Amino acid sequence: MGITIRNLEHIYMEGSPFETKSLSGINLEIQDGEFVGLIGHTGSGKSTLIQHLNGLLKPQKGEIIVNGISTLDKDADLKKLRSEVGLVFQYPEHQLFEETVYKDVAFGPKNQGLSEDEVRARVTEALHYVGLDESMFDKSPFELSGGQKRRVAIAGVLAMRPKTLILDEPAAGLDPASREEILTQIRALYLNSKMTVILVSHSMEDVARIAGRIIVMNQGKIDMDGKVAEVFGEAERLRAMGLDVPQVSRLVKALKERGIPIDENIYTIEKAKAAIMLLMKDKREA
């Protein structure tokens, strides 16, 4: 059924001298199975928007319908909504609390009232989705690397089998190797599960690499919405909002300006590498 947002507005500390309008006139449709990158400068409204999607915040104005559940409905089953929309906050490893990885990942399914066999199956499945296995069951989550801790925290959300997964800066603060590891697992998770994924990030490189659609927020509104090439093709418009295009696109542009016949619509290192290798091959064969 997807996500439908109609005329959503949200004001913090309304009526006080510190009143701040965080969201204004948000209208949005996200289809089942989409991988959406949500970008915008600090204070653009990204975090406020995603907290509305699983009922942590209720609309002050407007309506949100998620998988047929309207958050305005007085009888809305918000417990069901929050199990269907998994929200992973920044630094989710800070929320790990159990003595073993198994117990931590199993916490959500157990609270859903599932049998021990089903809980174990869910934990195993969730850990596999993030590139871990049963050998982690009895380990303390606090003895793991930063990247492993984050994957365990994500597995705890996945174990509840959400239809939509929202990740708020999932690679923030990680070293380059752990960053690569977590993004690779997120991409693999999406390809294997076909769940809807919304990735909030300040990294244009990360979004360009794994998202299929990009939504740009600016001053509480949706300023741009389109495919990767469409959004990053508007470099000056993005810079006017305090954002930028992926760094590799600057290299591609510089090569183009020097007369090298390379496609301008390249926004990832992998595609740039492939294009340059092809150019070198063509030159050798000429």
Backbone bond lengths (Angstrom), bond angles and torsions (degrees), N, CA, C in turn:
res aa  C-N    CA-C-N  psi(-1)  N-CA   C-N-CA  omega(-1)  CA-C   N-CA-C  phi
1 M - - - 1.462 - - 1.524 112.80 -
2 G 1.331 116.24 -28.46 1.451 119.03 176.34 1.512 114.36 78.86
3 I 1.330 114.71 -166.23 1.467 122.42 -176.50 1.522 109.35 -121.41
4 T 1.317 116.65 130.68 1.461 122.46 176.67 1.525 109.08 -124.11
5 I 1.317 116.27 127.43 1.471 121.71 177.67 1.524 108.05 -120.74
6 R 1.319 116.28 128.37 1.462 121.37 -177.71 1.527 110.83 -125.92
7 N 1.319 115.28 117.28 1.472 122.62 172.04 1.535 113.22 50.52
8 L 1.319 116.10 42.99 1.457 120.75 -176.37 1.525 111.52 -75.69
9 E 1.332 115.43 132.88 1.461 121.68 174.60 1.525 109.17 -134.46
10 H 1.329 115.57 148.12 1.462 119.09 175.99 1.519 108.66 -148.19
11 I 1.336 115.07 130.59 1.461 121.67 179.95 1.523 108.67 -123.30
12 Y 1.323 116.06 127.07 1.464 120.58 175.34 1.527 109.70 -87.28
13 M 1.334 115.38 139.50 1.479 123.05 177.24 1.532 110.92 52.40
14 E 1.328 115.00 46.52 1.468 120.88 -178.33 1.530 111.00 -59.46
15 G 1.322 114.60 134.21 1.453 120.31 178.13 1.515 114.69 87.24
16 S 1.341 116.35 -5.00 1.462 120.34 179.47 1.527 109.77 -101.72
17 P 1.323 118.13 168.42 1.472 120.04 177.18 1.526 112.76 -63.59
18 F 1.346 116.41 -15.75 1.465 120.55 -178.12 1.531 112.43 -102.41
19 E 1.316 115.19 17.85 1.476 119.62 -178.40 1.528 111.44 -54.69
20 T 1.335 114.84 131.34 1.468 120.74 -179.70 1.516 109.67 -136.19
21 K 1.326 116.34 123.90 1.458 119.75 176.74 1.519 108.48 -85.43
22 S 1.335 115.83 112.58 1.463 121.00 -176.74 1.525 112.35 -90.22
23 L 1.342 116.63 -35.65 1.469 121.39 178.57 1.520 109.19 -131.45
24 S 1.324 115.69 140.77 1.462 119.75 -178.08 1.523 110.19 -144.31
25 G 1.333 116.26 116.02 1.460 121.50 174.19 1.517 114.59 59.11
26 I 1.340 117.44 45.90 1.466 120.97 -179.78 1.525 109.80 -82.24
27 N 1.321 116.32 119.86 1.466 122.85 173.28 1.524 107.60 -124.62
28 L 1.333 115.65 125.28 1.461 118.50 -170.88 1.521 110.87 -156.96
29 E 1.325 115.30 143.32 1.470 122.37 172.97 1.523 107.84 -125.47
30 I 1.316 116.80 128.51 1.458 122.07 173.83 1.522 107.37 -123.48
31 Q 1.322 116.17 120.21 1.450 121.31 -176.24 1.525 111.25 -82.82
32 D 1.337 115.83 155.14 1.458 120.85 174.93 1.525 109.77 -56.40
33 G 1.331 116.28 135.91 1.461 120.73 174.95 1.515 115.38 84.82
34 E 1.326 118.63 4.30 1.463 120.63 177.57 1.526 110.80 -81.57
35 F 1.334 115.56 151.00 1.469 121.66 170.64 1.521 106.17 -113.36
36 V 1.328 115.68 107.33 1.458 122.04 -173.00 1.524 109.99 -110.14
37 G 1.325 116.47 130.42 1.450 121.89 171.41 1.516 109.09 -96.53
38 L 1.324 117.73 127.79 1.464 122.59 -179.33 1.522 107.88 -112.35
39 I 1.334 116.26 114.64 1.461 120.11 -176.85 1.529 110.58 -125.53
40 G 1.323 114.76 163.82 1.459 121.28 -179.75 1.517 108.38 160.65
41 H 1.321 116.63 154.47 1.462 119.91 179.75 1.524 110.17 -68.72
42 T 1.318 116.70 166.41 1.464 121.65 178.14 1.524 110.12 -57.60
43 G 1.332 116.12 130.33 1.462 120.64 -179.37 1.512 114.07 89.59
44 S 1.334 117.43 6.62 1.477 120.10 -177.97 1.517 112.72 -79.90
45 G 1.347 117.54 -13.02 1.464 120.45 177.48 1.517 114.60 110.74
46 K 1.331 117.91 3.96 1.467 120.91 -176.20 1.534 111.91 -59.71
47 S 1.327 116.55 -51.48 1.466 120.14 -176.21 1.520 111.41 -65.28
48 T 1.316 116.67 -38.71 1.465 119.57 177.95 1.519 110.39 -63.10
49 L 1.322 116.50 -40.47 1.469 120.38 -179.48 1.521 111.14 -63.05
50 I 1.333 117.83 -48.88 1.463 118.77 -175.00 1.527 111.95 -68.75
51 Q 1.332 117.68 -26.83 1.463 119.53 177.95 1.525 111.74 -71.38
52 H 1.324 116.72 -19.49 1.466 120.33 174.43 1.527 111.69 -76.25
53 L 1.329 116.36 -24.35 1.465 119.41 -170.49 1.518 113.86 -74.33
54 N 1.327 117.96 -19.90 1.466 117.81 174.13 1.526 112.23 -121.64
55 G 1.324 115.51 20.82 1.457 120.39 171.43 1.507 115.77 83.38
56 L 1.337 118.59 7.83 1.466 119.24 175.44 1.521 110.23 -64.79
57 L 1.326 116.05 -34.04 1.464 121.94 171.59 1.519 108.15 -120.34
58 K 1.308 116.77 140.48 1.466 120.96 177.02 1.521 109.45 -101.67
59 P 1.318 117.85 144.29 1.466 120.46 -178.55 1.525 111.98 -60.68
60 Q 1.320 115.62 131.34 1.461 119.70 171.21 1.526 109.70 -79.26
61 K 1.324 113.98 -34.90 1.465 121.03 173.63 1.529 107.06 -141.45
62 G 1.325 116.17 146.12 1.448 119.91 -179.89 1.520 111.96 92.11
63 E 1.324 116.15 -170.54 1.466 121.41 -174.86 1.523 110.58 -146.85
64 I 1.334 115.44 147.28 1.459 122.18 173.81 1.525 108.26 -127.15
65 I 1.324 115.45 128.69 1.465 121.12 177.46 1.531 107.52 -119.98
66 V 1.327 115.84 119.78 1.456 121.36 -178.90 1.527 108.72 -121.48
67 N 1.332 115.58 116.51 1.468 120.67 -178.84 1.528 112.01 50.37
68 G 1.332 114.86 40.70 1.462 120.88 177.50 1.512 114.98 84.92
69 I 1.335 118.15 -3.60 1.466 121.78 179.88 1.525 109.09 -100.47
70 S 1.336 117.15 119.90 1.460 121.45 176.50 1.520 108.88 -91.05
71 T 1.335 116.36 126.66 1.463 119.55 -179.28 1.528 111.79 -71.19
72 L 1.320 117.65 -7.77 1.463 120.92 176.30 1.522 112.38 -86.91
73 D 1.319 116.11 -17.37 1.460 120.93 -178.01 1.528 109.64 -67.08
74 K 1.322 116.51 125.66 1.468 120.47 -178.93 1.518 111.85 -60.66
75 D 1.327 116.31 -28.15 1.460 120.53 -178.95 1.532 111.97 -98.74
76 A 1.343 116.99 13.97 1.460 120.30 -177.98 1.532 110.32 -60.61
77 D 1.314 115.60 134.44 1.462 121.44 178.96 1.530 108.50 -84.85
78 L 1.334 115.76 87.19 1.466 120.21 -176.38 1.530 111.81 -69.06
79 K 1.321 117.32 -27.01 1.465 119.75 176.29 1.525 109.64 -64.31
80 K 1.330 115.75 -43.19 1.462 120.37 177.58 1.524 110.38 -65.06
81 L 1.335 115.98 -42.13 1.457 120.82 -179.93 1.528 110.51 -59.38
82 R 1.323 116.80 -44.18 1.467 120.17 -177.01 1.524 112.54 -72.30
83 S 1.335 116.64 -20.71 1.462 118.58 174.14 1.529 110.42 -81.82
84 E 1.344 116.75 -23.77 1.461 120.72 179.98 1.528 112.29 -89.55
85 V 1.331 116.59 -22.39 1.465 121.30 177.80 1.526 107.78 -119.19
86 G 1.324 115.87 100.03 1.451 121.00 -179.07 1.515 110.76 -85.09
87 L 1.317 116.88 125.71 1.460 122.29 -177.55 1.524 109.60 -114.62
88 V 1.327 116.36 117.74 1.460 122.01 179.18 1.522 107.99 -107.15
89 F 1.329 116.47 110.88 1.460 121.15 -177.73 1.530 111.15 -76.17
90 Q 1.327 115.34 169.74 1.461 119.99 172.98 1.529 109.79 -58.17
91 Y 1.335 115.39 144.17 1.461 122.37 179.27 1.536 112.11 49.76
92 P 1.331 116.85 54.11 1.476 119.60 -177.20 1.517 113.03 -64.81
93 E 1.346 116.84 -19.02 1.461 119.52 179.16 1.529 111.74 -63.47
94 H 1.335 117.32 -19.92 1.462 120.37 177.07 1.529 111.33 -69.29
95 Q 1.344 115.82 -14.18 1.460 120.23 -179.40 1.536 112.27 -95.88
96 L 1.333 117.28 -1.35 1.463 120.12 175.36 1.526 108.97 -67.69
97 F 1.329 116.69 137.73 1.464 117.67 -175.29 1.522 114.32 -144.76
98 E 1.331 118.24 -16.59 1.458 119.98 -176.92 1.532 111.39 -80.84
99 E 1.332 115.79 167.17 1.466 119.92 -176.13 1.521 113.21 -81.03
100 T 1.340 117.20 -19.44 1.467 119.60 176.68 1.524 109.99 -132.48
101 V 1.319 115.05 159.66 1.467 120.89 177.25 1.523 109.91 -60.18
102 Y 1.333 116.56 -43.27 1.473 120.07 -179.02 1.525 111.21 -57.39
103 K 1.327 116.86 -49.62 1.461 120.06 -177.22 1.519 111.92 -63.63
104 D 1.337 115.92 -35.96 1.465 118.82 -178.95 1.525 110.85 -67.43
105 V 1.327 116.92 -46.81 1.467 120.79 -178.73 1.534 110.33 -69.18
106 A 1.327 116.50 -30.49 1.467 121.31 -177.11 1.528 113.07 -78.48
107 F 1.330 117.84 -12.50 1.469 121.01 -173.06 1.533 112.31 -56.33
108 G 1.342 117.30 -48.47 1.463 120.66 -178.61 1.516 113.10 -64.51
109 P 1.349 118.52 -52.90 1.468 119.60 179.05 1.528 113.62 -57.83
110 K 1.354 117.05 -36.74 1.460 119.04 178.29 1.524 110.79 -63.56
111 N 1.325 116.23 -39.02 1.457 119.66 178.60 1.518 112.69 -70.61
112 Q 1.342 116.34 -15.01 1.462 120.26 173.81 1.522 111.56 -82.67
113 G 1.331 116.60 -1.73 1.456 120.48 176.84 1.518 114.54 79.71
114 L 1.329 116.98 22.63 1.459 120.51 -177.49 1.528 110.66 -80.38
115 S 1.339 115.81 157.96 1.461 120.76 177.61 1.521 109.64 -69.13
116 E 1.342 116.33 161.70 1.454 120.52 -178.78 1.526 111.22 -62.71
117 D 1.328 117.21 -36.66 1.471 120.53 178.01 1.530 110.87 -63.95
118 E 1.340 115.80 -42.27 1.462 119.68 -179.95 1.528 110.42 -69.29
119 V 1.323 116.54 -38.49 1.463 120.13 177.64 1.522 110.03 -60.54
120 R 1.326 116.61 -46.53 1.462 120.78 -179.38 1.535 110.63 -61.80
121 A 1.319 116.26 -40.26 1.473 120.28 178.60 1.525 110.42 -64.32
122 R 1.326 116.20 -40.31 1.473 120.53 179.73 1.534 110.96 -65.95
123 V 1.330 116.27 -43.04 1.468 120.43 -179.57 1.522 110.04 -62.86
124 T 1.323 116.28 -45.93 1.462 121.01 179.56 1.520 111.03 -60.27
125 E 1.323 115.33 -47.12 1.465 120.61 -179.95 1.523 111.26 -61.10
126 A 1.329 117.58 -46.14 1.465 121.96 -177.17 1.519 111.35 -63.84
127 L 1.326 117.17 -42.11 1.463 120.25 178.93 1.529 110.95 -65.59
128 H 1.316 116.92 -38.32 1.468 119.84 177.10 1.529 110.66 -62.54
129 Y 1.325 116.28 -38.60 1.468 120.45 179.96 1.529 111.67 -59.94
130 V 1.336 116.69 -32.44 1.466 119.19 -178.75 1.528 112.19 -101.00
131 G 1.328 116.16 15.36 1.453 120.24 173.63 1.514 115.68 82.71
132 L 1.338 117.76 21.59 1.457 122.59 177.02 1.527 108.87 -119.14
133 D 1.330 117.14 171.75 1.465 118.75 -177.93 1.525 111.41 -142.95
134 E 1.354 114.73 -170.40 1.454 120.93 -173.76 1.530 113.58 -63.35
135 S 1.321 117.31 -19.22 1.465 120.01 179.04 1.531 111.92 -64.69
136 M 1.337 116.31 -13.61 1.468 121.02 -179.52 1.534 112.33 -89.77
137 F 1.327 117.84 -11.42 1.464 121.96 -171.53 1.526 113.65 -48.36
138 D 1.319 116.71 -50.44 1.461 120.36 -171.46 1.519 114.23 -94.92
139 K 1.319 116.61 4.83 1.464 119.93 179.48 1.526 110.36 -80.31
140 S 1.323 115.41 149.27 1.460 119.32 174.12 1.527 108.66 -75.81
141 P 1.335 118.75 131.35 1.463 119.85 178.90 1.522 112.79 -63.02
142 F 1.334 116.20 -20.43 1.460 120.08 -176.64 1.522 112.72 -82.68
143 E 1.329 116.54 -6.02 1.461 120.80 177.92 1.530 112.05 -99.70
144 L 1.320 116.88 0.80 1.461 121.40 -176.45 1.523 110.96 -86.68
145 S 1.332 115.45 165.67 1.463 120.37 174.73 1.524 109.33 -70.58
146 G 1.329 116.46 166.61 1.463 120.44 -179.78 1.517 112.22 -57.82
147 G 1.329 116.42 -43.96 1.457 120.25 -179.75 1.512 112.36 -66.53
148 Q 1.336 117.08 -38.44 1.462 120.52 178.48 1.527 111.16 -68.04
149 K 1.325 116.94 -40.63 1.469 119.77 177.32 1.520 110.76 -58.08
150 R 1.333 115.18 -43.31 1.462 118.44 -177.94 1.528 110.97 -66.43
151 R 1.328 116.13 -37.70 1.467 119.23 178.77 1.528 111.12 -66.98
152 V 1.325 117.22 -36.86 1.459 120.37 176.54 1.529 109.98 -64.46
153 A 1.331 116.85 -41.88 1.472 120.73 179.08 1.525 110.66 -62.45
154 I 1.319 117.31 -40.99 1.465 120.99 177.65 1.528 109.85 -66.36
155 A 1.331 116.75 -39.34 1.465 120.53 178.32 1.527 111.19 -60.01
156 G 1.346 116.55 -34.74 1.457 120.04 178.08 1.519 112.52 -60.99
157 V 1.329 116.55 -33.18 1.476 120.89 176.42 1.528 109.78 -77.90
158 L 1.326 116.79 -41.61 1.461 120.68 -178.45 1.523 112.37 -64.73
159 A 1.327 116.78 -28.97 1.461 120.62 -178.73 1.528 111.77 -63.10
160 M 1.322 116.82 -17.89 1.469 120.66 177.21 1.527 111.39 -89.04
161 R 1.340 115.08 2.58 1.469 123.33 177.01 1.536 113.16 51.86
162 P 1.320 116.61 58.92 1.471 119.27 177.67 1.521 110.71 -70.44
163 K 1.322 115.46 153.12 1.464 120.26 174.99 1.523 110.78 -83.67
164 T 1.330 115.10 -25.07 1.463 121.42 178.60 1.521 108.48 -128.89
165 L 1.324 116.22 134.86 1.464 121.48 178.32 1.521 108.49 -118.35
166 I 1.337 116.62 123.79 1.457 122.42 177.84 1.520 108.63 -111.62
167 L 1.324 116.29 124.96 1.457 122.29 -177.07 1.523 109.41 -118.88
168 D 1.319 116.66 117.58 1.456 121.70 -178.62 1.530 109.09 -97.80
169 E 1.324 116.57 104.17 1.467 122.99 179.81 1.532 111.63 50.68
170 P 1.332 118.57 59.27 1.468 120.49 -174.32 1.517 114.75 -65.81
171 A 1.338 118.04 -19.98 1.470 120.09 -179.08 1.522 112.86 -102.94
172 A 1.325 117.94 5.73 1.467 121.48 -176.63 1.522 111.43 -61.11
173 G 1.339 116.16 132.03 1.446 121.58 174.06 1.512 115.99 79.08
174 L 1.324 118.19 -0.21 1.462 120.54 -179.11 1.525 110.97 -87.93
175 D 1.333 116.40 152.55 1.456 120.10 174.42 1.529 108.72 -70.85
176 P 1.342 118.58 163.47 1.475 120.73 -175.09 1.527 114.48 -53.31
177 A 1.335 117.56 -41.20 1.467 120.24 -178.72 1.529 110.88 -66.41
178 S 1.327 117.11 -44.23 1.467 121.24 179.75 1.523 110.65 -68.16
179 R 1.330 116.09 -35.24 1.468 120.89 178.04 1.526 110.12 -62.34
180 E 1.324 115.73 -47.09 1.462 120.74 178.47 1.522 110.35 -61.40
181 E 1.309 115.59 -41.13 1.462 122.02 -178.77 1.526 111.27 -61.94
182 I 1.328 116.84 -47.51 1.468 119.95 -175.52 1.516 111.20 -69.89
183 L 1.327 118.13 -38.72 1.461 120.92 -179.99 1.522 111.25 -68.82
184 T 1.330 116.65 -37.36 1.457 120.61 177.27 1.526 110.15 -63.21
185 Q 1.328 116.64 -41.57 1.460 120.20 -179.99 1.526 111.95 -68.66
186 I 1.323 117.11 -36.08 1.469 120.03 177.74 1.523 110.41 -64.47
187 R 1.322 116.02 -44.05 1.457 120.27 178.09 1.524 111.27 -62.40
188 A 1.351 116.58 -44.19 1.463 121.16 179.16 1.527 110.72 -63.76
189 L 1.336 115.81 -40.31 1.466 120.70 177.65 1.524 110.55 -58.00
190 Y 1.311 115.67 -46.89 1.468 120.02 -179.64 1.531 111.42 -62.10
191 L 1.308 116.95 -45.53 1.462 121.06 -178.01 1.526 111.61 -65.18
192 N 1.328 116.79 -34.78 1.460 120.74 -177.48 1.520 113.43 -82.61
193 S 1.341 116.25 -32.89 1.468 119.44 -173.54 1.517 113.68 -99.50
194 K 1.332 116.25 -27.72 1.466 122.89 -176.32 1.533 112.63 61.30
195 M 1.332 116.73 21.85 1.462 119.14 173.73 1.526 109.23 -74.03
196 T 1.311 116.46 163.63 1.456 121.14 174.85 1.520 108.37 -76.15
197 V 1.333 116.80 132.52 1.463 120.88 179.71 1.524 109.26 -125.85
198 I 1.326 116.08 131.26 1.461 122.38 174.24 1.519 107.10 -118.64
199 L 1.310 116.34 116.53 1.460 122.74 -177.14 1.524 109.85 -108.23
200 V 1.325 116.78 116.12 1.458 122.26 175.38 1.521 107.51 -93.52
201 S 1.328 117.17 126.94 1.465 119.16 -176.54 1.519 111.56 -155.60
202 H 1.343 114.66 150.29 1.458 120.90 171.20 1.528 110.44 -93.68
203 S 1.323 116.50 -9.08 1.462 120.82 -177.11 1.520 110.97 -90.23
204 M 1.321 116.02 112.53 1.457 119.87 178.06 1.530 110.69 -65.49
205 E 1.346 115.84 -32.65 1.465 120.54 179.66 1.524 110.87 -64.03
206 D 1.332 116.40 -44.66 1.464 120.16 -179.02 1.522 111.11 -62.99
207 V 1.321 115.87 -45.51 1.460 120.71 -178.05 1.527 110.61 -65.15
208 A 1.323 116.60 -43.54 1.468 120.49 -178.92 1.522 110.84 -62.45
209 R 1.317 115.17 -33.89 1.465 119.75 -174.86 1.520 113.07 -73.99
210 I 1.334 118.13 -39.30 1.464 117.72 -170.00 1.530 115.93 -120.97
211 A 1.334 118.79 -10.89 1.468 119.57 -179.40 1.529 111.05 -90.97
212 G 1.319 115.27 154.08 1.458 120.11 175.87 1.520 111.99 -101.95
213 R 1.325 115.66 -22.13 1.466 122.30 -178.80 1.519 107.84 -139.61
214 I 1.324 116.51 143.42 1.460 120.54 -179.28 1.523 110.01 -123.25
215 I 1.329 114.94 132.36 1.462 121.61 174.19 1.525 107.03 -113.96
216 V 1.325 116.20 126.45 1.467 121.45 -178.91 1.520 109.07 -108.66
217 M 1.342 115.30 122.72 1.456 119.63 177.40 1.519 110.52 -102.77
218 N 1.325 115.18 143.72 1.456 121.54 179.92 1.521 109.19 -149.67
219 Q 1.324 116.26 120.52 1.461 122.32 178.68 1.532 112.61 52.55
220 G 1.335 115.17 44.80 1.455 120.75 174.86 1.515 115.47 79.43
221 K 1.316 117.15 6.97 1.465 120.21 -178.85 1.530 109.98 -128.23
222 I 1.332 115.54 160.63 1.460 119.99 173.76 1.518 107.37 -84.54
223 D 1.323 115.38 114.38 1.459 120.93 -176.30 1.519 111.92 -92.68
224 M 1.337 116.56 -35.01 1.462 121.41 -179.63 1.523 109.06 -143.53
225 D 1.318 116.16 150.87 1.458 121.63 -179.60 1.521 107.93 -157.67
226 G 1.339 117.14 115.10 1.454 118.68 -179.28 1.509 112.10 179.62
227 K 1.317 116.03 -172.40 1.457 121.65 177.39 1.526 109.65 -69.23
228 V 1.338 115.14 163.46 1.463 120.99 -175.67 1.528 111.50 -53.65
229 A 1.332 116.78 -50.04 1.465 120.48 -177.53 1.523 111.75 -64.33
230 E 1.329 117.01 -35.37 1.465 120.95 -179.93 1.523 111.16 -65.83
231 V 1.329 116.65 -44.93 1.459 120.25 -177.16 1.522 111.43 -72.93
232 F 1.336 117.43 -48.57 1.458 119.68 -177.97 1.525 112.60 -75.07
233 G 1.324 116.52 -10.07 1.460 120.03 173.17 1.519 112.22 -73.97
234 E 1.352 115.85 -10.84 1.472 121.79 179.65 1.534 109.23 -104.45
235 A 1.330 115.67 59.71 1.467 120.73 -173.66 1.525 112.94 -59.49
236 E 1.317 117.45 -46.04 1.472 119.87 -177.34 1.520 111.34 -65.24
237 R 1.303 116.01 -37.80 1.468 120.30 179.09 1.531 110.28 -64.94
238 L 1.332 116.54 -40.12 1.452 120.64 178.08 1.530 110.62 -65.53
239 R 1.323 116.54 -42.88 1.471 119.94 -179.22 1.525 110.94 -63.82
240 A 1.313 116.89 -32.99 1.465 120.63 178.33 1.531 111.05 -65.34
241 M 1.349 116.37 -21.86 1.461 121.12 178.29 1.526 111.71 -94.94
242 G 1.333 116.99 4.56 1.456 120.26 -178.43 1.506 113.72 84.70
243 L 1.342 117.03 14.78 1.456 121.97 178.30 1.522 109.36 -109.97
244 D 1.306 117.38 -171.03 1.451 120.59 179.97 1.507 109.16 -155.72
245 V 1.316 116.83 177.71 1.456 122.21 174.59 1.527 107.93 -97.68
246 P 1.332 118.87 164.74 1.469 120.09 176.59 1.525 111.28 -56.66
247 Q 1.317 116.79 143.44 1.467 121.32 -176.62 1.523 112.81 -57.32
248 V 1.330 116.76 -35.56 1.463 118.83 -177.24 1.524 111.62 -63.41
249 S 1.330 117.04 -26.16 1.466 119.36 -179.83 1.528 111.11 -68.92
250 R 1.348 115.67 -25.72 1.474 118.70 175.93 1.525 109.62 -68.16
251 L 1.325 116.40 -40.13 1.466 120.68 176.79 1.520 110.50 -61.90
252 V 1.316 116.18 -45.50 1.467 120.54 -179.95 1.527 110.37 -60.84
253 K 1.324 115.83 -42.35 1.463 119.77 179.46 1.524 111.06 -63.71
254 A 1.344 116.76 -41.13 1.470 121.09 179.24 1.525 110.57 -63.49
255 L 1.327 117.05 -41.10 1.468 120.71 177.96 1.527 110.53 -63.93
256 K 1.316 115.34 -40.92 1.469 120.16 179.64 1.525 110.54 -62.80
257 E 1.333 116.38 -41.20 1.463 121.04 -179.34 1.525 112.28 -66.94
258 R 1.327 116.67 -22.10 1.467 121.54 177.85 1.531 112.26 -90.56
259 G 1.320 114.50 8.54 1.457 118.86 175.67 1.504 115.52 87.89
260 I 1.314 118.13 8.85 1.465 120.92 178.87 1.529 108.43 -82.53
261 P 1.311 118.06 126.59 1.480 121.94 -174.92 1.533 112.81 -77.18
262 I 1.317 115.71 77.72 1.462 120.81 -179.86 1.527 109.41 -119.99
263 D 1.310 116.10 144.46 1.463 121.81 -179.56 1.530 109.68 -63.13
264 E 1.328 117.01 128.50 1.470 121.13 -179.68 1.521 112.44 -72.38
265 N 1.326 117.31 -23.17 1.465 120.63 -175.80 1.530 111.83 -87.39
266 I 1.317 115.73 55.49 1.458 122.37 177.21 1.523 107.65 -120.03
267 Y 1.343 115.71 125.43 1.452 119.56 -174.18 1.528 113.30 -130.33
268 T 1.347 116.91 6.54 1.467 119.73 177.41 1.526 109.98 -129.31
269 I 1.322 115.10 152.93 1.465 120.62 -179.93 1.520 110.72 -61.91
270 E 1.342 116.40 -38.86 1.458 120.22 -178.46 1.523 111.55 -61.03
271 K 1.332 116.69 -44.81 1.470 120.32 -179.41 1.529 111.14 -70.69
272 A 1.320 116.52 -35.91 1.467 119.89 178.14 1.524 110.00 -65.14
273 K 1.314 116.17 -43.19 1.469 120.74 179.20 1.526 110.50 -60.77
274 A 1.353 115.80 -45.82 1.464 119.98 -179.45 1.525 111.28 -62.38
275 A 1.351 116.73 -41.00 1.460 120.99 -179.06 1.525 111.48 -66.65
276 I 1.333 116.77 -41.76 1.471 121.27 -179.91 1.526 110.84 -67.52
277 M 1.332 116.59 -40.53 1.467 120.32 177.92 1.525 110.84 -62.41
278 L 1.324 116.36 -38.53 1.464 120.46 178.87 1.519 110.84 -66.50
279 L 1.338 116.59 -40.93 1.449 120.84 178.16 1.532 110.82 -62.44
280 M 1.345 115.31 -41.88 1.471 119.65 179.67 1.536 110.60 -65.93
281 K 1.319 116.64 -38.50 1.468 120.98 178.45 1.527 110.26 -64.23
282 D 1.346 116.01 -45.01 1.460 120.09 179.44 1.539 111.17 -62.51
283 K 1.332 115.80 -37.52 1.468 119.68 -179.08 1.533 110.49 -67.67
284 R 1.353 116.80 -39.78 1.467 120.23 179.60 1.528 111.72 -65.76
285 E 1.329 114.68 -35.15 1.467 119.07 -177.62 1.515 113.38 -82.83
286 A 1.343 115.83 -14.33 1.477 118.82 -178.22 1.525 111.88 -70.99
